[in-house]
């Protein structure tokens, strides 16, 4: 029975570093994506304030291309 316990202990100790690195990677990637989303939101707010100061129309945030191109027929 001792050999089985040693086997599972070896399995856990060999998988533990991989699992820990995955968790760290997930937290880092999550924080990068959140930072990017927050930065884009702040930049859009600043841009809207500057456009309002200059009397320019608000930018359409519908996801469309700002300068639509003519479709080639």
N, CA, C and O atoms as a GROMACS GRO file, in nm:
protein
  292
    1UNK      N    1   0.083  -0.121   0.000
    1UNK     CA    2   0.000   0.000   0.000
    1UNK      C    3   0.086   0.125   0.000
    1UNK      O    4   0.045   0.230  -0.050
    2UNK      N    5   0.205   0.114   0.055
    2UNK     CA    6   0.296   0.228   0.063
    2UNK      C    7   0.341   0.272  -0.076
    2UNK      O    8   0.362   0.391  -0.100
    3UNK      N    9   0.355   0.176  -0.168
    3UNK     CA   10   0.398   0.209  -0.304
    3UNK      C   11   0.290   0.289  -0.376
    3UNK      O   12   0.322   0.378  -0.454
    4UNK      N   13   0.166   0.257  -0.352
    4UNK     CA   14   0.055   0.330  -0.415
    4UNK      C   15   0.050   0.473  -0.363
    4UNK      O   16   0.030   0.567  -0.440
    5UNK      N   17   0.070   0.490  -0.233
    5UNK     CA   18   0.071   0.624  -0.176
    5UNK      C   19   0.186   0.707  -0.233
    5UNK      O   20   0.168   0.825  -0.263
    6UNK      N   21   0.302   0.645  -0.248
    6UNK     CA   22   0.415   0.716  -0.306
    6UNK      C   23   0.389   0.753  -0.452
    6UNK      O   24   0.430   0.860  -0.498
    7UNK      N   25   0.321   0.664  -0.523
    7UNK     CA   26   0.290   0.690  -0.664
    7UNK      C   27   0.201   0.815  -0.676
    7UNK      O   28   0.229   0.904  -0.756
    8UNK      N   29   0.094   0.820  -0.597
    8UNK     CA   30   0.002   0.934  -0.607
    8UNK      C   31   0.066   1.062  -0.556
    8UNK      O   32   0.036   1.171  -0.606
    9UNK      N   33   0.153   1.051  -0.458
    9UNK     CA   34   0.226   1.169  -0.411
    9UNK      C   35   0.317   1.221  -0.522
    9UNK      O   36   0.329   1.342  -0.540
   10UNK      N   37   0.380   1.131  -0.595
   10UNK     CA   38   0.466   1.171  -0.707
   10UNK      C   39   0.384   1.235  -0.818
   10UNK      O   40   0.427   1.332  -0.880
   11UNK      N   41   0.265   1.181  -0.843
   11UNK     CA   42   0.178   1.239  -0.946
   11UNK      C   43   0.137   1.381  -0.907
   11UNK      O   44   0.143   1.473  -0.989
   12UNK      N   45   0.097   1.398  -0.783
   12UNK     CA   46   0.055   1.531  -0.738
   12UNK      C   47   0.171   1.630  -0.744
   12UNK      O   48   0.155   1.741  -0.793
   13UNK      N   49   0.286   1.590  -0.694
   13UNK     CA   50   0.402   1.681  -0.692
   13UNK      C   51   0.454   1.711  -0.832
   13UNK      O   52   0.513   1.816  -0.853
   14UNK      N   53   0.433   1.621  -0.928
   14UNK     CA   54   0.478   1.650  -1.064
   14UNK      C   55   0.378   1.738  -1.139
   14UNK      O   56   0.418   1.812  -1.229
   15UNK      N   57   0.251   1.732  -1.105
   15UNK     CA   58   0.150   1.815  -1.172
   15UNK      C   59   0.133   1.952  -1.105
   15UNK      O   60   0.084   2.045  -1.168
   16UNK      N   61   0.172   1.963  -0.981
   16UNK     CA   62   0.154   2.088  -0.907
   16UNK      C   63   0.224   2.208  -0.972
   16UNK      O   64   0.162   2.314  -0.981
   17UNK      N   65   0.349   2.199  -1.016
   17UNK     CA   66   0.412   2.316  -1.080
   17UNK      C   67   0.340   2.359  -1.208
   17UNK      O   68   0.326   2.479  -1.233
   18UNK      N   69   0.295   2.264  -1.286
   18UNK     CA   70   0.222   2.296  -1.409
   18UNK      C   71   0.091   2.367  -1.377
   18UNK      O   72   0.057   2.467  -1.441
   19UNK      N   73   0.020   2.317  -1.281
   19UNK     CA   74  -0.106   2.380  -1.241
   19UNK      C   75  -0.082   2.520  -1.186
   19UNK      O   76  -0.159   2.612  -1.214
   20UNK      N   77   0.024   2.537  -1.108
   20UNK     CA   78   0.054   2.669  -1.051
   20UNK      C   79   0.090   2.768  -1.161
   20UNK      O   80   0.045   2.883  -1.157
   21UNK      N   81   0.168   2.725  -1.259
   21UNK     CA   82   0.205   2.813  -1.370
   21UNK      C   83   0.081   2.849  -1.452
   21UNK      O   84   0.068   2.963  -1.497
   22UNK      N   85  -0.009   2.756  -1.471
   22UNK     CA   86  -0.134   2.785  -1.544
   22UNK      C   87  -0.216   2.890  -1.471
   22UNK      O   88  -0.270   2.981  -1.534
   23UNK      N   89  -0.227   2.879  -1.340
   23UNK     CA   90  -0.303   2.976  -1.262
   23UNK      C   91  -0.238   3.115  -1.270
   23UNK      O   92  -0.308   3.215  -1.287
   24UNK      N   93  -0.107   3.120  -1.257
   24UNK     CA   94  -0.036   3.248  -1.267
   24UNK      C   95  -0.055   3.308  -1.406
   24UNK      O   96  -0.083   3.427  -1.419
   25UNK      N   97  -0.041   3.226  -1.510
   25UNK     CA   98  -0.060   3.273  -1.647
   25UNK      C   99  -0.201   3.327  -1.666
   25UNK      O  100  -0.220   3.431  -1.730
   26UNK      N  101  -0.300   3.258  -1.612
   26UNK     CA  102  -0.439   3.301  -1.626
   26UNK      C  103  -0.460   3.438  -1.559
   26UNK      O  104  -0.525   3.526  -1.616
   27UNK      N  105  -0.405   3.456  -1.438
   27UNK     CA  106  -0.419   3.585  -1.369
   27UNK      C  107  -0.350   3.697  -1.446
   27UNK      O  108  -0.404   3.807  -1.456
   28UNK      N  109  -0.231   3.671  -1.499
   28UNK     CA  110  -0.159   3.773  -1.574
   28UNK      C  111  -0.236   3.810  -1.701
   28UNK      O  112  -0.254   3.929  -1.729
   29UNK      N  113  -0.281   3.713  -1.776
   29UNK     CA  114  -0.356   3.740  -1.898
   29UNK      C  115  -0.486   3.813  -1.868
   29UNK      O  116  -0.524   3.904  -1.941
   30UNK      N  117  -0.554   3.774  -1.762
   30UNK     CA  118  -0.679   3.840  -1.722
   30UNK      C  119  -0.654   3.986  -1.686
   30UNK      O  120  -0.732   4.073  -1.724
   31UNK      N  121  -0.547   4.013  -1.613
   31UNK     CA  122  -0.518   4.151  -1.575
   31UNK      C  123  -0.478   4.234  -1.696
   31UNK      O  124  -0.512   4.352  -1.703
   32UNK      N  125  -0.406   4.176  -1.791
   32UNK     CA  126  -0.371   4.250  -1.913
   32UNK      C  127  -0.496   4.286  -1.991
   32UNK      O  128  -0.509   4.399  -2.038
   33UNK      N  129  -0.587   4.192  -2.005
   33UNK     CA  130  -0.710   4.219  -2.080
   33UNK      C  131  -0.797   4.322  -2.010
   33UNK      O  132  -0.856   4.408  -2.075
   34UNK      N  133  -0.806   4.314  -1.878
   34UNK     CA  134  -0.883   4.414  -1.804
   34UNK      C  135  -0.820   4.552  -1.815
   34UNK      O  136  -0.891   4.651  -1.830
   35UNK      N  137  -0.688   4.559  -1.808
   35UNK     CA  138  -0.618   4.686  -1.821
   35UNK      C  139  -0.644   4.746  -1.958
   35UNK      O  140  -0.668   4.866  -1.969
   36UNK      N  141  -0.638   4.663  -2.063
   36UNK     CA  142  -0.661   4.712  -2.198
   36UNK      C  143  -0.804   4.765  -2.213
   36UNK      O  144  -0.826   4.870  -2.272
   37UNK      N  145  -0.900   4.692  -2.160
   37UNK     CA  146  -1.040   4.734  -2.170
   37UNK      C  147  -1.062   4.866  -2.096
   37UNK      O  148  -1.130   4.956  -2.147
   38UNK      N  149  -1.004   4.878  -1.978
   38UNK     CA  150  -1.018   5.001  -1.900
   38UNK      C  151  -0.950   5.118  -1.971
   38UNK      O  152  -1.004   5.229  -1.975
   39UNK      N  153  -0.831   5.093  -2.026
   39UNK     CA  154  -0.759   5.200  -2.095
   39UNK      C  155  -0.836   5.248  -2.218
   39UNK      O  156  -0.842   5.368  -2.245
   40UNK      N  157  -0.895   5.157  -2.292
   40UNK     CA  158  -0.975   5.195  -2.409
   40UNK      C  159  -1.098   5.277  -2.368
   40UNK      O  160  -1.134   5.374  -2.434
   41UNK      N  161  -1.160   5.238  -2.258
   41UNK     CA  162  -1.277   5.311  -2.209
   41UNK      C  163  -1.239   5.454  -2.169
   41UNK      O  164  -1.310   5.548  -2.202
   42UNK      N  165  -1.128   5.469  -2.098
   42UNK     CA  166  -1.083   5.601  -2.055
   42UNK      C  167  -1.045   5.685  -2.177
   42UNK      O  168  -1.078   5.804  -2.184
   43UNK      N  169  -0.976   5.624  -2.272
   43UNK     CA  170  -0.936   5.697  -2.393
   43UNK      C  171  -1.059   5.744  -2.471
   43UNK      O  172  -1.062   5.856  -2.521
   44UNK      N  173  -1.161   5.659  -2.481
   44UNK     CA  174  -1.283   5.697  -2.552
   44UNK      C  175  -1.353   5.813  -2.480
   44UNK      O  176  -1.406   5.903  -2.545
   45UNK      N  177  -1.354   5.811  -2.347
   45UNK     CA  178  -1.416   5.920  -2.272
   45UNK      C  179  -1.341   6.052  -2.294
   45UNK      O  180  -1.402   6.156  -2.314
   46UNK      N  181  -1.208   6.045  -2.290
   46UNK     CA  182  -1.127   6.165  -2.312
   46UNK      C  183  -1.150   6.217  -2.454
   46UNK      O  184  -1.164   6.338  -2.475
   47UNK      N  185  -1.153   6.126  -2.552
   47UNK     CA  186  -1.176   6.167  -2.690
   47UNK      C  187  -1.314   6.233  -2.705
   47UNK      O  188  -1.327   6.333  -2.776
   48UNK      N  189  -1.416   6.178  -2.640
   48UNK     CA  190  -1.550   6.236  -2.648
   48UNK      C  191  -1.552   6.376  -2.585
   48UNK      O  192  -1.618   6.466  -2.638
   49UNK      N  193  -1.482   6.393  -2.474
   49UNK     CA  194  -1.476   6.525  -2.411
   49UNK      C  195  -1.406   6.626  -2.502
   49UNK      O  196  -1.450   6.741  -2.513
   50UNK      N  197  -1.298   6.585  -2.566
   50UNK     CA  198  -1.226   6.675  -2.656
   50UNK      C  199  -1.309   6.709  -2.779
   50UNK      O  200  -1.308   6.823  -2.826
   51UNK      N  201  -1.381   6.612  -2.832
   51UNK     CA  202  -1.468   6.638  -2.948
   51UNK      C  203  -1.579   6.735  -2.909
   51UNK      O  204  -1.615   6.823  -2.987
   52UNK      N  205  -1.633   6.719  -2.788
   52UNK     CA  206  -1.739   6.810  -2.743
   52UNK      C  207  -1.685   6.951  -2.724
   52UNK      O  208  -1.755   7.048  -2.756
   53UNK      N  209  -1.563   6.965  -2.674
   53UNK     CA  210  -1.504   7.097  -2.656
   53UNK      C  211  -1.488   7.169  -2.789
   53UNK      O  212  -1.505   7.291  -2.798
   54UNK      N  213  -1.455   7.093  -2.893
   54UNK     CA  214  -1.431   7.153  -3.024
   54UNK      C  215  -1.557   7.164  -3.108
   54UNK      O  216  -1.553   7.215  -3.220
   55UNK      N  217  -1.668   7.118  -3.057
   55UNK     CA  218  -1.795   7.128  -3.128
   55UNK      C  219  -1.810   7.026  -3.239
   55UNK      O  220  -1.891   7.045  -3.330
   56UNK      N  221  -1.734   6.918  -3.233
   56UNK     CA  222  -1.743   6.814  -3.334
   56UNK      C  223  -1.852   6.715  -3.296
   56UNK      O  224  -1.883   6.699  -3.178
   57UNK      N  225  -1.911   6.648  -3.394
   57UNK     CA  226  -2.014   6.550  -3.361
   57UNK      C  227  -1.953   6.430  -3.289
   57UNK      O  228  -1.835   6.400  -3.304
   58UNK      N  229  -2.035   6.364  -3.212
   58UNK     CA  230  -1.989   6.245  -3.139
   58UNK      C  231  -1.955   6.135  -3.237
   58UNK      O  232  -2.018   6.121  -3.342
   59UNK      N  233  -1.855   6.058  -3.202
   59UNK     CA  234  -1.814   5.948  -3.288
   59UNK      C  235  -1.911   5.832  -3.272
   59UNK      O  236  -1.952   5.799  -3.161
   60UNK      N  237  -1.949   5.770  -3.384
   60UNK     CA  238  -2.040   5.655  -3.380
   60UNK      C  239  -1.965   5.534  -3.327
   60UNK      O  240  -1.860   5.498  -3.382
   61UNK      N  241  -2.016   5.471  -3.223
   61UNK     CA  242  -1.953   5.354  -3.163
   61UNK      C  243  -2.029   5.227  -3.201
   61UNK      O  244  -2.052   5.141  -3.116
   62UNK      N  245  -2.067   5.216  -3.325
   62UNK     CA  246  -2.142   5.100  -3.367
   62UNK      C  247  -2.053   4.988  -3.419
   62UNK      O  248  -2.103   4.886  -3.465
   63UNK      N  249  -1.921   5.006  -3.413
   63UNK     CA  250  -1.829   4.904  -3.458
   63UNK      C  251  -1.803   4.909  -3.607
   63UNK      O  252  -1.726   4.828  -3.660
   64UNK      N  253  -1.865   5.003  -3.676
   64UNK     CA  254  -1.847   5.015  -3.820
   64UNK      C  255  -1.716   5.086  -3.848
   64UNK      O  256  -1.659   5.154  -3.762
   65UNK      N  257  -1.669   5.070  -3.970
   65UNK     CA  258  -1.547   5.137  -4.015
   65UNK      C  259  -1.576   5.287  -4.018
   65UNK      O  260  -1.677   5.327  -4.076
   66UNK      N  261  -1.489   5.372  -3.959
   66UNK     CA  262  -1.516   5.515  -3.956
   66UNK      C  263  -1.523   5.580  -4.095
   66UNK      O  264  -1.595   5.678  -4.114
   67UNK      N  265  -1.450   5.525  -4.190
   67UNK     CA  266  -1.454   5.577  -4.327
   67UNK      C  267  -1.491   5.460  -4.419
   67UNK      O  268  -1.402   5.392  -4.471
   68UNK      N  269  -1.620   5.437  -4.440
   68UNK     CA  270  -1.659   5.322  -4.522
   68UNK      C  271  -1.610   5.338  -4.666
   68UNK      O  272  -1.615   5.446  -4.724
   69UNK      N  273  -1.563   5.228  -4.720
   69UNK     CA  274  -1.513   5.227  -4.856
   69UNK      C  275  -1.624   5.182  -4.950
   69UNK      O  276  -1.713   5.106  -4.911
   70UNK      N  277  -1.618   5.230  -5.075
   70UNK     CA  278  -1.716   5.188  -5.174
   70UNK      C  279  -1.690   5.043  -5.210
   70UNK      O  280  -1.575   5.002  -5.227
   71UNK      N  281  -1.796   4.967  -5.220
   71UNK     CA  282  -1.783   4.826  -5.254
   71UNK      C  283  -1.747   4.812  -5.401
   71UNK      O  284  -1.805   4.878  -5.487
   72UNK      N  285  -1.652   4.726  -5.428
   72UNK     CA  286  -1.612   4.702  -5.568
   72UNK      C  287  -1.718   4.616  -5.635
   72UNK      O  288  -1.752   4.509  -5.586
   73UNK      N  289  -1.767   4.663  -5.746
   73UNK     CA  290  -1.872   4.587  -5.818
   73UNK      C  291  -1.814   4.495  -5.920
   73UNK      O  292  -1.888   4.424  -5.988
   0.00000   0.00000   0.00000
